[in-house]
Amino acid sequence: MISTRCPYCDNRNNNNFTFKKYSNNRDIVCSKCGLIYKASFTIYDTIYTYEEELKKVLPQDKVDTVKRVITKYLNYQGKGGYENTRHIYIDKNYKEYISNYDNALVISLHGKAAYYSPEYRTVRFYITHDSVRAEVTSEYTWALKYWFVGETLEEKVDNYIQQALVKWRTI
């Protein structure tokens, strides 16, 4: 049941509509004043998962691989950044959470570098039932696919962390 308000008399009209696509325009006859007005409807199709159900289908081998590579970089302090001229600090812990919106387990690692002022970056790995994707964020979000390369998942995760947090490549 969809309720619309008549723009002429403010009467509420309840109608049963069948949507054929994601948006529809309809002419509606007001049940009180009898005048016709147009209503536009848009449907957004979003699918969310339940956390416990999602955990059942996540590929544990991929989760373990991402965690194993990330732990190599925990508490890293050393040269990095543009031409290895800055000092890079990577957090001593990674964060792990379920993103119901993305239907993924998200594992993130945070680092900072001292340029003119502290600059922060976060690398996130989204593990779904069938894939792993990566992104890096600071002020903006980039999903740099050419950083996520390698023969194995371990190489891909390692390369992404190297490019985004250790070498601190400019984007």
C-alpha positions in Angstrom: 0.0 0.0 0.0 1.4 3.4 -1.0 0.0 6.5 0.5 0.2 9.8 -1.4 -1.1 13.3 -0.5 -3.3 15.2 -3.0 -1.6 18.6 -3.8 -5.1 20.2 -4.2 -7.0 19.2 -1.1 -4.3 17.5 1.2 -6.3 14.3 1.3 -4.4 11.1 1.8 -4.9 8.5 -1.0 -3.9 4.9 -0.5 -3.2 2.9 -3.6 -1.9 -0.5 -4.5 0.7 -0.2 -7.2 2.7 -2.8 -9.1 6.2 -1.6 -10.0 7.6 -2.8 -13.3 11.0 -1.2 -13.0 12.9 0.9 -10.5 11.0 4.1 -11.0 7.4 4.9 -12.1 5.2 7.8 -12.7 1.5 7.4 -12.0 -1.6 9.5 -12.6 -3.6 9.3 -9.4 -7.3 10.4 -9.0 -8.0 11.9 -5.6 -10.7 10.0 -3.8 -12.0 13.2 -2.1 -11.9 16.0 -4.8 -11.7 13.8 -7.9 -8.8 15.8 -9.4 -5.8 14.1 -11.1 -2.3 14.5 -10.0 1.0 12.9 -10.9 3.2 11.0 -8.4 6.7 9.7 -9.0 8.1 6.7 -7.2 11.6 5.4 -7.1 12.7 2.1 -5.5 16.2 1.5 -4.2 17.1 -2.1 -4.0 19.6 -2.7 -1.1 20.4 -6.1 0.3 21.8 -6.5 3.8 23.1 -9.6 5.5 22.9 -10.8 9.1 26.3 -10.8 10.7 26.2 -14.4 11.9 25.0 -15.7 8.6 27.6 -13.8 6.7 30.4 -15.3 8.9 29.3 -18.8 7.8 30.0 -18.2 4.1 33.2 -16.2 4.4 36.3 -18.1 3.0 38.3 -18.6 6.2 41.5 -19.3 4.2 41.3 -15.8 2.6 40.5 -14.2 6.0 43.6 -15.9 7.5 45.8 -14.9 4.6 44.9 -11.2 4.9 45.4 -11.3 8.7 48.7 -13.0 8.4 50.1 -10.4 6.0 48.7 -7.5 7.9 50.3 -8.7 11.2 53.8 -8.4 9.5 53.2 -4.6 9.3 51.8 -4.0 12.8 53.7 -1.4 14.8 56.0 -0.6 11.8 58.1 2.5 12.2 60.6 3.5 9.6 61.4 5.3 6.4 58.8 5.6 3.8 56.8 8.1 1.9 57.9 10.0 -1.1 61.4 8.7 -2.0 61.7 7.3 1.5 62.1 10.8 2.9 59.5 10.6 5.7 59.0 8.6 8.8 56.0 6.2 8.7 54.1 4.9 11.7 51.7 2.0 11.3 49.3 1.2 14.2 50.0 -1.7 16.5 46.5 -3.2 16.0 44.3 -3.8 13.0 40.6 -3.4 13.0 38.1 -6.0 12.0 34.4 -5.6 11.5 31.4 -6.9 9.5 30.0 -4.4 7.0 26.4 -5.4 6.4 26.1 -2.7 3.7 29.0 -4.2 1.7 28.2 -7.8 2.8 31.8 -8.2 3.7 34.3 -8.7 6.5 36.4 -5.6 6.6 40.0 -5.7 7.9 41.7 -2.3 8.1 45.2 -1.0 8.9 46.0 2.6 9.8 49.2 4.5 9.4 50.5 8.1 9.5 53.4 10.0 8.1 54.8 13.4 9.0 54.8 15.7 6.1 54.0 19.4 6.6 51.5 18.2 9.2 50.5 14.6 10.2 48.9 12.8 7.2 46.8 9.7 7.8 45.9 6.7 5.6 43.9 3.6 6.1 44.0 0.5 4.0 40.9 -1.7 4.0 40.4 -5.2 2.7 36.8 -6.3 2.0 36.4 -10.0 2.1 33.2 -11.4 0.6 32.1 -14.9 0.0 33.7 -14.9 -3.5 36.3 -12.1 -3.6 38.7 -9.8 -1.8 39.0 -6.1 -2.8 41.1 -3.3 -1.4 40.9 0.4 -1.0 43.0 3.1 0.6 41.5 6.2 2.3 42.8 9.5 3.6 40.7 12.5 2.6 39.4 10.6 -0.3 38.8 6.9 -1.1 40.7 5.1 -3.9 40.3 1.6 -5.0 43.6 1.3 -6.8 43.5 -1.9 -8.7 47.0 -1.7 -10.1 48.3 -1.8 -6.5 46.4 -5.0 -5.7 48.5 -7.3 -8.0 50.4 -10.5 -7.5 50.1 -14.2 -8.2 48.6 -15.1 -4.8 46.3 -13.3 -2.4 49.2 -13.0 0.0 51.3 -11.1 -2.6 48.3 -8.9 -3.5 47.7 -7.8 0.1 51.4 -7.3 0.7 51.8 -5.2 -2.4 48.8 -3.0 -1.5 50.1 -2.3 2.0 53.6 -1.6 0.6 52.2 0.9 -1.9 49.6 2.6 0.3 51.2 2.7 3.8 55.0 1.9 3.6 56.0 3.6 0.3 53.2 6.0 0.8 52.8 6.6 -2.9 51.1 9.8 -3.9 47.7 9.3 -5.4 
